[in-house]
Amino acid sequence: MNKNLERVTVPVFRSRKGNGPKISVLTAYDYTSAVILDSAGVDAILVGDSLGMVIQGHSTTLPVELEHSIYHTACVARGAKRALVIADMPFLSYQVSPEQATESAGKLIKAGASAVKLEGGEAVAETVARLVSFDIPVMGHVGLTPQSIHRMGGNKIQGRSKGEAAGSRERILRDAKLLDEAGVFSIVIEGVPSDLAAEITASVSVPTIGIGAGPACDGQVLVMQDMLGMIANFSPKFLKKYADLHTTITESVKNYIEDVQSGSFPTEDHSFSSGQKVKKTETVSYGGK
């Protein structure tokens, strides 16, 4: 961890609205990734329900259970010493009732999250207000909401139509304002035209975090595996790849296989002797422990 960087708490995160550098957010689902992102200085780590696709291999986020989010949140929280840890609330972990949402959110906080994120606007405003009343910080999410994939007919750009129907421009703007009034500390805006995201950002008092929503938001979020190029043949318009780890890892594994099959690995440099004196390099530990 960079000790020169301030620990990001919910109040610090919220104070960045129109103040200082824009907010950087990335997803992570495990301890090792969290350590890397945290030490690099990312402001927040989202334990997204995108783990359903990235980790579990599903085609949507819908199969993710609360227990899965709790487990991955605990892993990430152990690795994040500076970044704000935000846990996604999976489908049907908060929609049944505000009471159910409170219990679900509480479990994620107990697992190590400092805040939770849920999707929706007017339909969840009461739930958001209840969670906030119990001092559980909530991040909202409007626009393209992956848990609504069946209503949208796929992960399609929202906010292009006018009117009050779900997914319309006016509805998304109103939902964002209702979330702000309900007490969220931030709002994710996903998959909407840039001008709509700019209007929302100017209309709410809290930071907006964009993904596929243009440059006017107060910050941005990407899935770590996407921005590192770990997923083959995945290049949506909103994504900028900062590496090509799919190729790098594939080639590294091929080289390993070749070395094992040829007998060139391991060598004496990678083998232990039967001597009684143990060298420091012969101890095995992880995570600096």
PATI-984369 format. One record per residue (C-alpha): residue number from 1; residue in three letters; x, y, z. Coordinates in Angstrom, 2 decimals, m for minus. Layout:
+------+------+---------+---------+---------+
! resi ! resn !    east !   north !      up !
+------+------+---------+---------+---------+
!  NUM !  ALA !       X !       Y !       Z !
...
+------+------+---------+---------+---------+
END
This chain:
+------+------+---------+---------+---------+
! resi ! resn !    east !   north !      up !
+------+------+---------+---------+---------+
!    1 !  MET !    0.00 !    0.00 !    0.00 !
!    2 !  ASN !    1.16 !    3.51 !   m0.80 !
!    3 !  LYS !    1.36 !    5.07 !    2.67 !
!    4 !  ASN !    1.34 !    8.56 !    1.19 !
!    5 !  LEU !   m2.24 !    8.10 !    0.00 !
!    6 !  GLU !   m5.20 !    8.83 !    2.29 !
!    7 !  ARG !   m7.47 !    5.96 !    3.23 !
!    8 !  VAL !  m10.70 !    6.28 !    1.25 !
!    9 !  THR !  m13.72 !    6.31 !    3.52 !
!   10 !  VAL !  m17.30 !    7.01 !    2.48 !
!   11 !  PRO !  m17.03 !   10.70 !    3.52 !
!   12 !  VAL !  m13.75 !   11.04 !    1.60 !
!   13 !  PHE !  m15.32 !    9.42 !   m1.46 !
!   14 !  ARG !  m18.34 !   11.71 !   m1.29 !
!   15 !  SER !  m16.17 !   14.81 !   m0.81 !
!   16 !  ARG !  m14.61 !   14.22 !   m4.23 !
!   17 !  LYS !  m17.79 !   15.49 !   m5.94 !
!   18 !  GLY !  m16.42 !   18.30 !   m8.10 !
!   19 !  ASN !  m13.32 !   18.44 !   m5.92 !
!   20 !  GLY !   m9.92 !   17.01 !   m6.75 !
!   21 !  PRO !   m9.05 !   14.25 !   m9.22 !
!   22 !  LYS !  m11.81 !   12.07 !  m10.60 !
!   23 !  ILE !  m12.59 !    8.85 !   m8.76 !
!   24 !  SER !  m11.15 !    5.53 !   m9.96 !
!   25 !  VAL !  m13.06 !    2.31 !   m9.27 !
!   26 !  LEU !  m12.28 !   m1.25 !  m10.36 !
!   27 !  THR !  m13.86 !   m4.59 !   m9.60 !
!   28 !  ALA !  m12.11 !   m7.40 !   m7.77 !
!   29 !  TYR !  m13.29 !  m10.68 !   m6.35 !
!   30 !  ASP !  m10.24 !  m12.12 !   m4.55 !
!   31 !  TYR !   m7.48 !  m11.25 !   m2.09 !
!   32 !  THR !   m4.57 !  m11.22 !   m4.55 !
!   33 !  SER !   m6.30 !   m8.88 !   m6.98 !
!   34 !  ALA !   m7.38 !   m6.60 !   m4.13 !
!   35 !  VAL !   m3.80 !   m6.29 !   m2.89 !
!   36 !  ILE !   m2.61 !   m5.30 !   m6.37 !
!   37 !  LEU !   m5.37 !   m2.75 !   m6.98 !
!   38 !  ASP !   m5.01 !   m1.33 !   m3.48 !
!   39 !  SER !   m1.23 !   m0.92 !   m3.72 !
!   40 !  ALA !   m1.63 !    0.75 !   m7.13 !
!   41 !  GLY !   m3.80 !    3.41 !   m5.50 !
!   42 !  VAL !   m7.31 !    2.76 !   m6.85 !
!   43 !  ASP !   m9.90 !    4.73 !   m4.87 !
!   44 !  ALA !  m12.50 !    1.99 !   m4.52 !
!   45 !  ILE !  m12.87 !   m1.72 !   m5.18 !
!   46 !  LEU !  m16.30 !   m2.98 !   m6.17 !
!   47 !  VAL !  m17.07 !   m6.61 !   m5.40 !
!   48 !  GLY !  m19.50 !   m6.70 !   m8.29 !
!   49 !  ASP !  m22.17 !   m9.25 !   m9.02 !
!   50 !  SER !  m20.34 !   m9.41 !  m12.36 !
!   51 !  LEU !  m18.55 !  m12.24 !  m10.57 !
!   52 !  GLY !  m21.41 !  m14.34 !  m11.91 !
!   53 !  MET !  m19.94 !  m14.00 !  m15.39 !
!   54 !  VAL !  m16.23 !  m13.33 !  m14.76 !
!   55 !  ILE !  m15.70 !  m15.90 !  m11.98 !
!   56 !  GLN !  m18.61 !  m18.33 !  m12.19 !
!   57 !  GLY !  m19.03 !  m18.49 !  m15.96 !
!   58 !  HIS !  m22.71 !  m17.58 !  m16.18 !
!   59 !  SER !  m24.13 !  m15.46 !  m18.99 !
!   60 !  THR !  m25.79 !  m12.97 !  m16.60 !
!   61 !  THR !  m25.46 !  m11.70 !  m13.03 !
!   62 !  LEU !  m28.77 !  m13.24 !  m11.98 !
!   63 !  PRO !  m27.50 !  m16.60 !  m10.59 !
!   64 !  VAL !  m25.26 !  m14.92 !   m8.01 !
!   65 !  GLU !  m26.38 !  m15.65 !   m4.44 !
!   66 !  LEU !  m25.86 !  m13.47 !   m1.39 !
!   67 !  GLU !  m23.54 !  m16.11 !    0.06 !
!   68 !  HIS !  m21.30 !  m15.76 !   m2.98 !
!   69 !  SER !  m21.05 !  m11.99 !   m2.53 !
!   70 !  ILE !  m20.33 !  m12.40 !    1.18 !
!   71 !  TYR !  m17.49 !  m14.83 !    0.47 !
!   72 !  HIS !  m15.84 !  m12.70 !   m2.21 !
!   73 !  THR !  m16.30 !   m9.51 !   m0.19 !
!   74 !  ALA !  m14.45 !  m11.08 !    2.73 !
!   75 !  CYS !  m11.59 !  m12.09 !    0.42 !
!   76 !  VAL !  m11.29 !   m8.59 !   m1.04 !
!   77 !  ALA !  m11.59 !   m6.86 !    2.33 !
!   78 !  ARG !   m8.57 !   m8.77 !    3.62 !
!   79 !  GLY !   m6.47 !   m7.39 !    0.77 !
!   80 !  ALA !   m7.71 !   m3.79 !    0.64 !
!   81 !  LYS !   m6.05 !   m1.60 !    3.28 !
!   82 !  ARG !   m6.71 !    1.81 !    1.69 !
!   83 !  ALA !   m9.38 !    1.52 !   m1.01 !
!   84 !  LEU !  m13.07 !    1.76 !   m0.18 !
!   85 !  VAL !  m14.66 !   m1.71 !   m0.50 !
!   86 !  ILE !  m18.18 !   m1.68 !   m1.96 !
!   87 !  ALA !  m20.20 !   m4.90 !   m2.22 !
!   88 !  ASP !  m22.93 !   m5.50 !   m4.79 !
!   89 !  MET !  m26.25 !   m6.76 !   m3.49 !
!   90 !  PRO !  m27.26 !   m9.68 !   m5.75 !
!   91 !  PHE !  m30.62 !  m10.16 !   m7.44 !
!   92 !  LEU !  m33.40 !  m10.92 !   m4.93 !
!   93 !  SER !  m31.24 !  m10.09 !   m1.91 !
!   94 !  TYR !  m33.00 !   m6.71 !   m1.44 !
!   95 !  GLN !  m36.12 !   m6.61 !   m3.62 !
!   96 !  VAL !  m38.43 !   m8.63 !   m1.34 !
!   97 !  SER !  m38.66 !   m6.06 !    1.46 !
!   98 !  PRO !  m36.67 !   m3.33 !    3.21 !
!   99 !  GLU !  m36.25 !   m5.75 !    6.12 !
!  100 !  GLN !  m34.69 !   m8.37 !    3.85 !
!  101 !  ALA !  m32.44 !   m5.71 !    2.32 !
!  102 !  THR !  m31.27 !   m4.60 !    5.77 !
!  103 !  GLU !  m30.34 !   m8.14 !    6.74 !
!  104 !  SER !  m28.54 !   m8.77 !    3.43 !
!  105 !  ALA !  m26.63 !   m5.48 !    3.58 !
!  106 !  GLY !  m25.68 !   m6.11 !    7.18 !
!  107 !  LYS !  m24.10 !   m9.44 !    6.26 !
!  108 !  LEU !  m22.01 !   m7.78 !    3.54 !
!  109 !  ILE !  m20.86 !   m5.09 !    5.97 !
!  110 !  LYS !  m19.94 !   m7.75 !    8.54 !
!  111 !  ALA !  m17.93 !   m9.52 !    5.80 !
!  112 !  GLY !  m15.76 !   m6.42 !    5.41 !
!  113 !  ALA !  m17.50 !   m4.03 !    3.00 !
!  114 !  SER !  m17.72 !   m0.35 !    3.90 !
!  115 !  ALA !  m20.74 !    0.17 !    1.63 !
!  116 !  VAL !  m23.22 !   m1.72 !   m0.54 !
!  117 !  LYS !  m24.53 !   m1.10 !   m4.04 !
!  118 !  LEU !  m27.97 !   m1.89 !   m5.39 !
!  119 !  GLU !  m29.75 !   m1.30 !   m8.69 !
!  120 !  GLY !  m32.89 !    0.70 !   m9.39 !
!  121 !  GLY !  m34.50 !    4.05 !   m8.70 !
!  122 !  GLU !  m37.99 !    4.82 !   m7.42 !
!  123 !  ALA !  m38.68 !    1.16 !   m6.62 !
!  124 !  VAL !  m35.74 !    0.98 !   m4.18 !
!  125 !  ALA !  m35.78 !    4.53 !   m2.78 !
!  126 !  GLU !  m37.55 !    3.43 !    0.42 !
!  127 !  THR !  m35.07 !    0.60 !    0.84 !
!  128 !  VAL !  m32.14 !    2.95 !    0.35 !
!  129 !  ALA !  m33.52 !    5.35 !    2.96 !
!  130 !  ARG !  m33.95 !    2.49 !    5.44 !
!  131 !  LEU !  m30.39 !    1.24 !    4.97 !
!  132 !  VAL !  m28.99 !    4.75 !    5.29 !
!  133 !  SER !  m31.03 !    5.27 !    8.49 !
!  134 !  PHE !  m29.09 !    2.34 !    9.95 !
!  135 !  ASP !  m25.77 !    3.93 !    8.88 !
!  136 !  ILE !  m25.22 !    1.49 !    6.03 !
!  137 !  PRO !  m23.75 !    3.55 !    3.15 !
!  138 !  VAL !  m25.44 !    2.85 !   m0.18 !
!  139 !  MET !  m24.27 !    3.39 !   m3.75 !
!  140 !  GLY !  m27.07 !    3.57 !   m6.31 !
!  141 !  HIS !  m27.06 !    2.29 !   m9.90 !
!  142 !  VAL !  m29.18 !    3.61 !  m12.78 !
!  143 !  GLY !  m29.30 !    3.30 !  m16.54 !
!  144 !  LEU !  m28.30 !   m0.11 !  m17.85 !
!  145 !  THR !  m28.96 !   m2.25 !  m14.80 !
!  146 !  PRO !  m27.74 !   m5.82 !  m15.46 !
!  147 !  GLN !  m30.24 !   m7.39 !  m13.07 !
!  148 !  SER !  m32.99 !   m6.04 !  m15.38 !
!  149 !  ILE !  m31.60 !   m7.84 !  m18.42 !
!  150 !  HIS !  m34.89 !   m9.55 !  m19.25 !
!  151 !  ARG !  m36.87 !   m6.30 !  m19.16 !
!  152 !  MET !  m34.26 !   m4.62 !  m21.37 !
!  153 !  GLY !  m34.04 !   m7.57 !  m23.77 !
!  154 !  GLY !  m30.28 !   m7.76 !  m23.26 !
!  155 !  ASN !  m27.58 !   m5.38 !  m22.10 !
!  156 !  LYS !  m28.76 !   m2.51 !  m24.29 !
!  157 !  ILE !  m27.99 !    1.20 !  m24.03 !
!  158 !  GLN !  m30.70 !    2.97 !  m22.01 !
!  159 !  GLY !  m31.94 !    6.56 !  m21.96 !
!  160 !  ARG !  m32.38 !    7.05 !  m25.69 !
!  161 !  SER !  m36.19 !    7.14 !  m25.60 !
!  162 !  LYS !  m38.35 !    9.87 !  m24.09 !
!  163 !  GLY !  m41.13 !    9.45 !  m21.59 !
!  164 !  GLU !  m41.64 !    7.81 !  m18.21 !
!  165 !  ALA !  m41.27 !    4.17 !  m19.20 !
!  166 !  ALA !  m38.49 !    2.12 !  m17.61 !
!  167 !  GLY !  m35.23 !    2.86 !  m19.38 !
!  168 !  SER !  m36.37 !    6.20 !  m20.78 !
!  169 !  ARG !  m34.33 !    9.40 !  m20.41 !
!  170 !  GLU !  m36.75 !   11.17 !  m18.08 !
!  171 !  ARG !  m37.24 !    8.06 !  m15.93 !
!  172 !  ILE !  m33.50 !    7.53 !  m15.45 !
!  173 !  LEU !  m32.95 !   11.19 !  m14.54 !
!  174 !  ARG !  m35.83 !   11.08 !  m12.05 !
!  175 !  ASP !  m34.58 !    7.82 !  m10.56 !
!  176 !  ALA !  m31.14 !    9.33 !   m9.99 !
!  177 !  LYS !  m32.65 !   12.34 !   m8.21 !
!  178 !  LEU !  m34.80 !   10.07 !   m6.02 !
!  179 !  LEU !  m31.72 !    8.05 !   m5.03 !
!  180 !  ASP !  m29.94 !   11.28 !   m4.15 !
!  181 !  GLU !  m32.87 !   12.34 !   m1.97 !
!  182 !  ALA !  m32.97 !    8.89 !   m0.34 !
!  183 !  GLY !  m29.39 !    9.33 !    0.85 !
!  184 !  VAL !  m27.02 !    7.43 !   m1.44 !
!  185 !  PHE !  m23.39 !    8.57 !   m1.24 !
!  186 !  SER !  m22.76 !    7.89 !   m4.94 !
!  187 !  ILE !  m24.53 !    6.68 !   m8.08 !
!  188 !  VAL !  m23.23 !    4.40 !  m10.84 !
!  189 !  ILE !  m24.49 !    5.44 !  m14.27 !
!  190 !  GLU !  m24.16 !    2.63 !  m16.79 !
!  191 !  GLY !  m24.82 !    2.40 !  m20.50 !
!  192 !  VAL !  m26.47 !    5.73 !  m21.27 !
!  193 !  PRO !  m25.72 !    8.54 !  m23.76 !
!  194 !  SER !  m22.99 !   10.94 !  m22.59 !
!  195 !  ASP !  m25.27 !   13.96 !  m22.51 !
!  196 !  LEU !  m27.74 !   12.21 !  m20.20 !
!  197 !  ALA !  m24.92 !   11.18 !  m17.84 !
!  198 !  ALA !  m23.71 !   14.79 !  m17.83 !
!  199 !  GLU !  m27.21 !   16.01 !  m16.97 !
!  200 !  ILE !  m27.54 !   13.50 !  m14.12 !
!  201 !  THR !  m24.10 !   14.41 !  m12.78 !
!  202 !  ALA !  m25.06 !   18.10 !  m12.72 !
!  203 !  SER !  m28.43 !   17.32 !  m11.10 !
!  204 !  VAL !  m27.33 !   15.27 !   m8.08 !
!  205 !  SER !  m25.31 !   16.21 !   m5.01 !
!  206 !  VAL !  m23.24 !   13.02 !   m4.89 !
!  207 !  PRO !  m20.44 !   11.66 !   m7.11 !
!  208 !  THR !  m21.48 !    9.78 !  m10.23 !
!  209 !  ILE !  m19.39 !    6.84 !  m11.40 !
!  210 !  GLY !  m19.71 !    6.04 !  m15.08 !
!  211 !  ILE !  m19.31 !    2.92 !  m17.14 !
!  212 !  GLY !  m20.24 !    3.39 !  m20.75 !
!  213 !  ALA !  m21.61 !    6.81 !  m19.79 !
!  214 !  GLY !  m19.03 !    9.23 !  m21.16 !
!  215 !  PRO !  m16.47 !   11.56 !  m19.56 !
!  216 !  ALA !  m18.69 !   13.94 !  m17.57 !
!  217 !  CYS !  m19.15 !   11.63 !  m14.58 !
!  218 !  ASP !  m17.20 !   12.26 !  m11.38 !
!  219 !  GLY !  m15.39 !    8.94 !  m11.76 !
!  220 !  GLN !  m15.24 !    5.72 !  m13.75 !
!  221 !  VAL !  m15.51 !    1.99 !  m13.05 !
!  222 !  LEU !  m14.40 !   m0.97 !  m15.13 !
!  223 !  VAL !  m14.25 !   m4.71 !  m14.55 !
!  224 !  MET !  m10.61 !   m5.49 !  m13.80 !
!  225 !  GLN !  m10.49 !   m8.52 !  m16.10 !
!  226 !  ASP !  m11.88 !   m6.43 !  m18.95 !
!  227 !  MET !   m9.45 !   m3.53 !  m18.67 !
!  228 !  LEU !   m6.51 !   m5.94 !  m18.36 !
!  229 !  GLY !   m7.56 !   m7.77 !  m21.52 !
!  230 !  MET !   m8.07 !  m11.12 !  m19.82 !
!  231 !  ILE !  m11.31 !  m11.92 !  m21.68 !
!  232 !  ALA !  m10.78 !  m12.97 !  m25.28 !
!  233 !  ASN !  m12.92 !  m11.43 !  m28.03 !
!  234 !  PHE !  m14.54 !   m8.87 !  m25.72 !
!  235 !  SER !  m14.15 !   m5.27 !  m26.86 !
!  236 !  PRO !  m17.30 !   m3.21 !  m26.28 !
!  237 !  LYS !  m17.22 !    0.46 !  m27.27 !
!  238 !  PHE !  m16.92 !    1.72 !  m23.68 !
!  239 !  LEU !  m13.90 !   m0.43 !  m22.81 !
!  240 !  LYS !  m10.28 !    0.71 !  m22.95 !
!  241 !  LYS !   m7.83 !   m2.17 !  m22.55 !
!  242 !  TYR !   m4.65 !   m1.34 !  m20.65 !
!  243 !  ALA !   m3.01 !   m4.72 !  m21.21 !
!  244 !  ASP !   m3.42 !   m7.95 !  m23.18 !
!  245 !  LEU !   m3.13 !  m10.46 !  m20.36 !
!  246 !  HIS !   m5.09 !  m13.09 !  m22.25 !
!  247 !  THR !   m2.20 !  m13.40 !  m24.69 !
!  248 !  THR !    0.48 !  m12.98 !  m22.01 !
!  249 !  ILE !   m0.99 !  m15.62 !  m19.71 !
!  250 !  THR !   m1.71 !  m18.04 !  m22.56 !
!  251 !  GLU !    1.87 !  m17.81 !  m23.83 !
!  252 !  SER !    3.25 !  m18.18 !  m20.30 !
!  253 !  VAL !    1.21 !  m21.33 !  m19.71 !
!  254 !  LYS !    2.36 !  m22.76 !  m23.04 !
!  255 !  ASN !    5.99 !  m22.08 !  m22.08 !
!  256 !  TYR !    5.43 !  m23.78 !  m18.72 !
!  257 !  ILE !    3.92 !  m26.85 !  m20.37 !
!  258 !  GLU !    6.86 !  m27.04 !  m22.77 !
!  259 !  ASP !    9.38 !  m26.76 !  m19.92 !
!  260 !  VAL !    7.67 !  m29.48 !  m17.89 !
!  261 !  GLN !    7.39 !  m31.85 !  m20.84 !
!  262 !  SER !   11.00 !  m31.30 !  m21.90 !
!  263 !  GLY !   12.34 !  m31.65 !  m18.37 !
!  264 !  SER !   13.88 !  m28.16 !  m18.34 !
!  265 !  PHE !   11.78 !  m27.26 !  m15.28 !
!  266 !  PRO !   12.45 !  m27.69 !  m12.44 !
!  267 !  THR !   16.23 !  m27.35 !  m12.32 !
!  268 !  GLU !   18.51 !  m27.50 !   m9.30 !
!  269 !  ASP !   17.76 !  m23.80 !   m8.76 !
!  270 !  HIS !   14.14 !  m24.71 !   m8.09 !
!  271 !  SER !   14.83 !  m27.79 !   m5.93 !
!  272 !  PHE !   15.55 !  m28.31 !   m2.23 !
!  273 !  SER !   18.54 !  m30.14 !   m0.78 !
!  274 !  SER !   18.53 !  m32.64 !    2.08 !
!  275 !  GLY !   20.82 !  m30.42 !    4.20 !
!  276 !  GLN !   19.67 !  m29.59 !    7.72 !
!  277 !  LYS !   20.33 !  m25.84 !    7.47 !
!  278 !  VAL !   17.32 !  m24.08 !    6.01 !
!  279 !  LYS !   17.93 !  m20.96 !    3.96 !
!  280 !  LYS !   15.56 !  m18.01 !    4.08 !
!  281 !  THR !   14.73 !  m18.57 !    0.41 !
!  282 !  GLU !   13.49 !  m22.07 !    1.25 !
!  283 !  THR !   10.54 !  m20.85 !    3.34 !
!  284 !  VAL !    7.18 !  m20.63 !    1.64 !
!  285 !  SER !    4.63 !  m17.93 !    2.52 !
!  286 !  TYR !    1.95 !  m15.83 !    0.87 !
!  287 !  GLY !    0.75 !  m12.29 !    1.32 !
!  288 !  GLY !    3.91 !  m11.20 !    3.10 !
!  289 !  LYS !    2.97 !  m13.30 !    6.13 !
+------+------+---------+---------+---------+
END
